[in-house]
Amino acid sequence: ASPVDIASSDRHTVKPWLDNRIGISPPAPDLAAKGFSLVGGRVDVIGGNAVPTLVYRHNEHLITVVAEPAAAGTSGPQSKQTDGYNMVRWTSSGFSYWAVSDLERAELDGFVADYRTATGATAPPES
């Protein structure tokens, strides 16, 4: 089975597809230059609610980014590990995110940092 319902590395294809299916789509930054290519998107169901999901690839590993609509607010990344998968959760821009992957923890943390920076969830370092 495919990990995505819409296979595309173009966020301008994935975001409208999610919008058309469920009326919402999270930011889908192009992180290919950082080594994380967008594979596509799908709709997952959590607690009976349809939620947008993005899938990125890093080498042979997939990273699933589930974006559940959330109240306003921001929270920094919190990490967990279960059944060989690393998970990082954070909240920003109206979504509560979960990034899940079998990547090493440091690599997944790097992806989350790049995603958060690209979506404006973190202030750039002061120079």
Backbone as a printed PyTorch tensor [residue, N CA C, xyz], in Angstrom:
tensor([[[  0.8400,  -1.1970,   0.0000],
         [  0.0000,   0.0000,   0.0000],
         [  0.8750,   1.2470,   0.0000]],

        [[  0.4370,   2.2570,  -0.6800],
         [  1.1790,   3.5090,  -0.7620],
         [  1.0280,   4.2930,   0.5480]],

        [[  2.1050,   4.9820,   0.9640],
         [  1.9990,   5.8010,   2.1760],
         [  1.2300,   7.1050,   1.9520]],

        [[  0.8610,   7.3850,   0.6860],
         [  0.1710,   8.6370,   0.3760],
         [ -1.0330,   8.3870,  -0.5200]],

        [[ -2.0120,   9.2970,  -0.4610],
         [ -3.1630,   9.2590,  -1.3610],
         [ -2.8950,  10.1060,  -2.6000]],

        [[ -2.1070,  11.1660,  -2.4200],
         [ -1.6950,  12.0280,  -3.5330],
         [ -0.1700,  12.0380,  -3.5320]],

        [[  0.4250,  11.4870,  -4.5900],
         [  1.8810,  11.4230,  -4.6790],
         [  2.3800,  12.6180,  -5.4820]],

        [[  3.0950,  13.5100,  -4.8170],
         [  3.6530,  14.6680,  -5.5010],
         [  4.6950,  15.3130,  -4.6100]],

        [[  5.7750,  15.7820,  -5.2210],
         [  6.7930,  16.5120,  -4.4660],
         [  6.4950,  18.0110,  -4.5080]],

        [[  5.3860,  18.3840,  -5.1490],
         [  5.0310,  19.7990,  -5.3040],
         [  3.9640,  20.1880,  -4.2880]],

        [[  4.3220,  21.0690,  -3.3710],
         [  3.3540,  21.4840,  -2.3430],
         [  2.1530,  22.1780,  -2.9670]],

        [[  2.3290,  22.7490,  -4.1600],
         [  1.2250,  23.4240,  -4.8420],
         [  0.2410,  22.4170,  -5.4430]],

        [[  0.5790,  21.1490,  -5.3780],
         [ -0.3430,  20.0720,  -5.7400],
         [ -0.9350,  19.4570,  -4.4800]],

        [[ -0.1060,  19.2270,  -3.4770],
         [ -0.5360,  18.5280,  -2.2600],
         [ -1.4990,  19.3760,  -1.4270]],

        [[ -1.1750,  20.6580,  -1.2030],
         [ -2.0260,  21.5010,  -0.3610],
         [ -3.4460,  21.6520,  -0.9340]],

        [[ -3.6060,  21.9720,  -2.2320],
         [ -4.9710,  22.0710,  -2.7790],
         [ -5.7230,  20.7370,  -2.7160]],

        [[ -5.0030,  19.6350,  -2.9080],
         [ -5.6490,  18.3230,  -2.8280],
         [ -6.2330,  18.1170,  -1.4340]],

        [[ -5.4420,  18.4220,  -0.3800],
         [ -5.9450,  18.2910,   0.9910],
         [ -7.1010,  19.2530,   1.2390]],

        [[ -6.9610,  20.5020,   0.7870],
         [ -8.0400,  21.4870,   0.9500],
         [ -9.3360,  20.9860,   0.3200]],

        [[ -9.2300,  20.4040,  -0.8730],
         [-10.4190,  19.9070,  -1.5710],
         [-11.0490,  18.7140,  -0.8560]],

        [[-10.2260,  17.8720,  -0.2180],
         [-10.7370,  16.6790,   0.4560],
         [-11.3790,  17.0160,   1.8030]],

        [[-10.6880,  17.8270,   2.6330],
         [-11.1610,  18.0230,   4.0060],
         [-11.2320,  19.4890,   4.4330]],

        [[-10.9040,  20.3970,   3.5100],
         [-11.0740,  21.8210,   3.8030],
         [ -9.9390,  22.4750,   4.5620]],

        [[ -8.9030,  21.7260,   4.8890],
         [ -7.7410,  22.3070,   5.5670],
         [ -6.4710,  21.6400,   5.0600]],

        [[ -5.3850,  22.3900,   5.1290],
         [ -4.0810,  21.7970,   4.8150],
         [ -3.0170,  22.5600,   5.5850]],

        [[ -2.0620,  21.8350,   6.1500],
         [ -0.9860,  22.4850,   6.8850],
         [  0.0620,  23.0260,   5.9190]],

        [[  0.9650,  23.8700,   6.4060],
         [  2.0770,  24.2890,   5.5590],
         [  2.8360,  23.0530,   5.0800]],

        [[  3.2780,  23.0880,   3.8220],
         [  4.0380,  21.9680,   3.2490],
         [  5.3200,  22.5280,   2.6440]],

        [[  6.2580,  22.9580,   3.4970],
         [  7.4610,  23.5920,   2.9640],
         [  8.3150,  22.6390,   2.1360]],

        [[  9.0030,  23.2120,   1.1590],
         [  9.9360,  22.4620,   0.3320],
         [ 11.2480,  22.3700,   1.1080]],

        [[ 11.5380,  21.1830,   1.6260],
         [ 12.7550,  20.9800,   2.4220],
         [ 13.7600,  20.0830,   1.7060]],

        [[ 13.5970,  19.9320,   0.3860],
         [ 14.4740,  19.0470,  -0.3740],
         [ 15.9440,  19.4550,  -0.2440]],

        [[ 16.2110,  20.7600,  -0.2090],
         [ 17.5880,  21.2270,  -0.0860],
         [ 18.2010,  20.8130,   1.2550]],

        [[ 17.3430,  20.5210,   2.2450],
         [ 17.8080,  20.0820,   3.5700],
         [ 17.8740,  18.5540,   3.6470]],

        [[ 17.5040,  17.8870,   2.5460],
         [ 17.5530,  16.4240,   2.5220],
         [ 16.2300,  15.7500,   2.8410]],

        [[ 15.1500,  16.5380,   2.9170],
         [ 13.8310,  15.9910,   3.2380],
         [ 12.8810,  16.3220,   2.0920]],

        [[ 12.6300,  15.3490,   1.2170],
         [ 11.7840,  15.6200,   0.0520],
         [ 10.3370,  15.2560,   0.3560]],

        [[  9.4250,  16.1080,  -0.1160],
         [  7.9960,  15.8570,   0.0380],
         [  7.6120,  14.6980,  -0.8790]],

        [[  6.9500,  13.6870,  -0.3120],
         [  6.4930,  12.5300,  -1.0840],
         [  5.0510,  12.7330,  -1.5120]],

        [[  4.2580,  13.3510,  -0.6140],
         [  2.8530,  13.5780,  -0.9260],
         [  2.0400,  13.7790,   0.3350]],

        [[  0.7430,  13.5190,   0.2290],
         [ -0.1420,  13.7240,   1.3700],
         [ -1.2360,  12.6810,   1.4010]],

        [[ -1.9190,  12.6270,   2.5190],
         [ -3.0610,  11.7250,   2.6660],
         [ -3.9660,  12.2800,   3.7620]],

        [[ -5.1400,  11.6830,   3.8710],
         [ -6.0740,  12.0360,   4.9300],
         [ -6.0920,  10.8710,   5.9160]],

        [[ -5.8000,  11.1650,   7.1780],
         [ -5.8990,  10.1680,   8.2410],
         [ -7.1260,  10.4990,   9.0800]],

        [[ -7.6110,   9.5220,   9.8410],
         [ -8.7350,   9.7510,  10.7400],
         [ -8.2530,   9.5010,  12.1670]],

        [[ -8.3730,  10.5400,  13.0000],
         [ -7.9680,  10.4540,  14.4030],
         [ -9.1640,  10.8650,  15.2500]],

        [[ -9.5850,   9.9790,  16.1150],
         [-10.7250,  10.2760,  16.9780],
         [-11.9800,  10.6250,  16.1910]],

        [[-12.1350,  10.0170,  15.0240],
         [-13.3090,  10.2670,  14.2030],
         [-13.2210,  11.5060,  13.3300]],

        [[-12.1070,  12.2430,  13.4260],
         [-11.9370,  13.4590,  12.6240],
         [-10.9130,  13.2450,  11.5220]],

        [[-11.2350,  13.7230,  10.3270],
         [-10.2880,  13.6670,   9.2180],
         [ -9.2140,  14.7280,   9.4310]],

        [[ -7.9580,  14.3220,   9.3470],
         [ -6.8490,  15.2640,   9.5380],
         [ -5.8590,  15.1480,   8.3770]],

        [[ -5.2780,  16.2940,   7.9730],
         [ -4.3140,  16.2660,   6.8840],
         [ -2.9780,  15.7050,   7.3540]],

        [[ -2.3580,  14.9220,   6.4860],
         [ -1.0790,  14.3010,   6.7890],
         [ -0.1390,  14.4980,   5.6030]],

        [[  1.0680,  14.9400,   5.8930],
         [  2.1090,  15.0880,   4.8790],
         [  3.1250,  13.9730,   5.0730]],

        [[  3.7430,  13.5420,   3.9810],
         [  4.7800,  12.5160,   4.0730],
         [  6.0310,  13.0380,   3.3680]],

        [[  7.1310,  13.0140,   4.0980],
         [  8.4380,  13.3980,   3.5680],
         [  9.3340,  12.1580,   3.5610]],

        [[ 10.4040,  12.2200,   2.7660],
         [ 11.3770,  11.1160,   2.7110],
         [ 12.7600,  11.6810,   3.0190]],

        [[ 13.5070,  10.9160,   3.8210],
         [ 14.9200,  11.2240,   4.0820],
         [ 15.6870,   9.9350,   3.8560]],

        [[ 16.4720,   9.8850,   2.7710],
         [ 17.1240,   8.6460,   2.3430],
         [ 16.0530,   7.5760,   2.1920]],

        [[ 16.1570,   6.4440,   2.8980],
         [ 15.1340,   5.4010,   2.7450],
         [ 14.0320,   5.4970,   3.7970]],

        [[ 14.0720,   6.5200,   4.6270],
         [ 13.1040,   6.6590,   5.7200],
         [ 11.9620,   7.6200,   5.3650]],

        [[ 10.7500,   7.2680,   5.8060],
         [  9.6150,   8.1660,   5.6450],
         [  9.3800,   8.9130,   6.9540]],

        [[  8.9310,  10.1500,   6.8300],
         [  8.5450,  10.9640,   7.9770],
         [  7.0940,  11.3650,   7.7510]],

        [[  6.2190,  10.9780,   8.6660],
         [  4.8120,  11.3120,   8.5820],
         [  4.5580,  12.5230,   9.4660]],

        [[  3.9470,  13.5630,   8.9000],
         [  3.6100,  14.7710,   9.6600],
         [  2.0930,  14.8860,   9.7080]],

        [[  1.5210,  14.5610,  10.8700],
         [  0.0780,  14.6530,  11.0790],
         [ -0.2030,  16.0370,  11.6510]],

        [[ -1.1560,  16.7510,  11.0690],
         [ -1.4530,  18.1250,  11.4830],
         [ -2.9190,  18.2220,  11.8990]],

        [[ -3.1490,  18.0940,  13.1830],
         [ -4.5120,  18.1520,  13.7110],
         [ -4.8590,  19.6010,  14.0410]],

        [[ -5.9980,  20.1070,  13.5540],
         [ -6.3660,  21.4880,  13.8850],
         [ -6.3790,  21.6950,  15.3980]],

        [[ -5.8220,  22.8310,  15.8340],
         [ -5.7090,  23.1140,  17.2660],
         [ -6.0670,  24.5660,  17.5360]],

        [[ -6.3900,  24.8390,  18.7710],
         [ -6.6410,  26.2180,  19.1760],
         [ -5.3530,  27.0160,  19.0110]],

        [[ -5.4800,  28.3060,  19.0030],
         [ -4.3110,  29.1690,  18.8740],
         [ -3.3350,  28.8670,  19.9960]],

        [[ -2.0900,  29.1290,  19.7190],
         [ -1.0620,  28.8850,  20.7190],
         [  0.1270,  28.2220,  20.0810]],

        [[  1.1950,  28.2270,  20.8070],
         [  2.4250,  27.6380,  20.3040],
         [  3.0820,  26.8630,  21.4310]],

        [[  3.5990,  25.6860,  21.1060],
         [  4.3880,  24.9380,  22.0750],
         [  5.5910,  24.3730,  21.3490]],

        [[  6.6780,  24.3050,  22.0600],
         [  7.9080,  23.7910,  21.4690],
         [  7.8720,  22.2850,  21.3230]],

        [[  8.8490,  21.7360,  20.6150],
         [  8.8840,  20.2970,  20.3570],
         [  9.0400,  19.4740,  21.6380]],

        [[  8.2790,  18.4000,  21.6990],
         [  8.3800,  17.4210,  22.7790],
         [  8.5460,  16.0650,  22.1140]],

        [[  9.5310,  15.2900,  22.5670],
         [  9.8420,  14.0210,  21.9100],
         [  9.3880,  12.8210,  22.7310]],

        [[  9.0340,  11.7600,  22.0080],
         [  8.6800,  10.4740,  22.6100],
         [  9.2460,   9.3820,  21.7220]],

        [[  9.3030,   8.1750,  22.2630],
         [  9.6860,   7.0290,  21.4480],
         [  8.7880,   5.8680,  21.8160]],

        [[  8.3100,   5.1370,  20.7960],
         [  7.4790,   3.9690,  21.0440],
         [  7.6200,   2.9810,  19.8970]],

        [[  7.7380,   1.7280,  20.2250],
         [  7.8150,   0.6420,  19.2300],
         [  8.8240,   0.9200,  18.1230]],

        [[  9.9740,   1.4940,  18.4590],
         [ 11.0080,   1.7400,  17.4670],
         [ 10.8040,   2.9910,  16.6390]],

        [[  9.7510,   3.7460,  16.9150],
         [  9.4950,   4.9870,  16.1900],
         [  9.7590,   6.1730,  17.1050]],

        [[ 10.3550,   7.2020,  16.5320],
         [ 10.5180,   8.4670,  17.2420],
         [  9.3750,   9.3780,  16.8420]],

        [[  8.8840,  10.1480,  17.8100],
         [  7.7790,  11.0740,  17.5670],
         [  8.1150,  12.4130,  18.2050]],

        [[  7.7990,  13.4710,  17.4900],
         [  7.9880,  14.8150,  18.0260],
         [  6.6710,  15.5620,  17.8480]],

        [[  6.2150,  16.2110,  18.9160],
         [  4.9560,  16.9600,  18.8710],
         [  5.2250,  18.4320,  19.1420]],

        [[  4.5270,  19.3000,  18.3980],
         [  4.5840,  20.7350,  18.6660],
         [  3.3000,  21.3670,  18.1590]],

        [[  3.0440,  22.5870,  18.5840],
         [  1.8430,  23.3090,  18.1650],
         [  2.2500,  24.6680,  17.6170]],

        [[  1.7100,  25.0220,  16.4590],
         [  1.9110,  26.3560,  15.8870],
         [  0.9690,  26.5460,  14.7070]],

        [[  0.6840,  27.7810,  14.3860],
         [ -0.1060,  28.1340,  13.2000],
         [ -1.4420,  27.4110,  13.1270]],

        [[ -2.0810,  27.1940,  14.2910],
         [ -3.4080,  26.5830,  14.2800],
         [ -3.4270,  25.0770,  14.1470]],

        [[ -2.2620,  24.4370,  14.2270],
         [ -2.1920,  22.9850,  14.1360],
         [ -1.3810,  22.4140,  15.2930]],

        [[ -1.7780,  21.2330,  15.7340],
         [ -0.9780,  20.4320,  16.6450],
         [ -0.3360,  19.3550,  15.7780]],

        [[  0.9770,  19.3990,  15.6830],
         [  1.7160,  18.5110,  14.7780],
         [  2.2960,  17.3140,  15.5050]],

        [[  2.3250,  16.1910,  14.8120],
         [  3.1040,  15.0230,  15.2190],
         [  3.9670,  14.6400,  14.0330]],

        [[  5.2740,  14.5940,  14.2240],
         [  6.1770,  14.0370,  13.2170],
         [  6.5880,  12.6580,  13.7200]],

        [[  6.3750,  11.6320,  12.8970],
         [  6.6380,  10.2560,  13.3000],
         [  7.5290,   9.5990,  12.2540]],

        [[  8.5800,   8.9180,  12.7260],
         [  9.4870,   8.2670,  11.7830],
         [ 10.3290,   7.2270,  12.4990]],

        [[ 10.9170,   6.3180,  11.7080],
         [ 11.9080,   5.4000,  12.2690],
         [ 13.3150,   5.9780,  12.1180]],

        [[ 13.3990,   7.2460,  11.7440],
         [ 14.6960,   7.9330,  11.7140],
         [ 15.3070,   7.9620,  13.1050]],

        [[ 16.6180,   8.0970,  13.1570],
         [ 17.2760,   8.3370,  14.4360],
         [ 16.7250,   9.6250,  15.0280]],

        [[ 16.6910,   9.6950,  16.3290],
         [ 16.1240,  10.8400,  17.0390],
         [ 16.7380,  12.1700,  16.5850]],

        [[ 18.0610,  12.2170,  16.4680],
         [ 18.7260,  13.4690,  16.0780],
         [ 18.3050,  13.9050,  14.6780]],

        [[ 18.1420,  12.9450,  13.7630],
         [ 17.7250,  13.2890,  12.3960],
         [ 16.2810,  13.7910,  12.3770]],

        [[ 15.4060,  13.1570,  13.1640],
         [ 14.0150,  13.6100,  13.2180],
         [ 13.9510,  14.9970,  13.8620]],

        [[ 14.7380,  15.2170,  14.9040],
         [ 14.7950,  16.5510,  15.5230],
         [ 15.2550,  17.5880,  14.4970]],

        [[ 16.2030,  17.2200,  13.6350],
         [ 16.6700,  18.1210,  12.5790],
         [ 15.5690,  18.4420,  11.5920]],

        [[ 14.7840,  17.4200,  11.2030],
         [ 13.6620,  17.6540,  10.3050],
         [ 12.6670,  18.6240,  10.9440]],

        [[ 12.3110,  18.3690,  12.2220],
         [ 11.3430,  19.2170,  12.9060],
         [ 11.8540,  20.6500,  12.9850]],

        [[ 13.1320,  20.8260,  13.2810],
         [ 13.7110,  22.1770,  13.3410],
         [ 13.6140,  22.8540,  11.9810]],

        [[ 13.9280,  22.1300,  10.9120],
         [ 13.8450,  22.7040,   9.5600],
         [ 12.3950,  23.0330,   9.1930]],

        [[ 11.4670,  22.1390,   9.5160],
         [ 10.0470,  22.3630,   9.2120],
         [  9.5420,  23.5870,   9.9700]],

        [[  9.8620,  23.6560,  11.2640],
         [  9.4070,  24.7790,  12.0890],
         [  9.9960,  26.1010,  11.5950]],

        [[ 11.2570,  26.0960,  11.2140],
         [ 11.8830,  27.3170,  10.7010],
         [ 11.2200,  27.7380,   9.3870]],

        [[ 10.9860,  26.7610,   8.4930],
         [ 10.4040,  27.0570,   7.1790],
         [  8.9650,  27.5540,   7.2830]],

        [[  8.2570,  27.1660,   8.3530],
         [  6.8580,  27.5680,   8.5010],
         [  6.6980,  28.7360,   9.4690]],

        [[  7.8110,  29.3130,   9.9050],
         [  7.7410,  30.4890,  10.7740],
         [  7.3740,  30.1730,  12.2040]],

        [[  7.5210,  28.8920,  12.6040],
         [  7.1580,  28.5000,  13.9700],
         [  8.2530,  28.8600,  14.9620]],

        [[  9.4290,  29.1690,  14.4520],
         [ 10.5220,  29.5610,  15.3450],
         [ 11.0600,  30.8990,  14.8680]],

        [[ 11.4010,  31.7210,  15.7970],
         [ 12.0120,  33.0050,  15.4360],
         [ 13.4250,  32.7320,  14.9540]],

        [[ 13.8530,  33.4340,  13.9100],
         [ 15.2300,  33.2410,  13.4550],
         [ 16.1920,  33.7180,  14.5350]],

        [[ 17.3630,  33.1140,  14.6250],
         [ 18.3200,  33.5490,  15.6270],
         [ 18.7060,  35.0150,  15.3980]],

        [[ 18.8900,  35.7320,  16.4740],
         [ 19.2990,  37.1220,  16.3400],
         [ 20.7460,  37.1880,  15.9060]],

        [[ 21.0410,  38.1220,  15.0160],
         [ 22.4170,  38.2080,  14.5310],
         [ 23.1550,  39.3240,  15.2350]]])
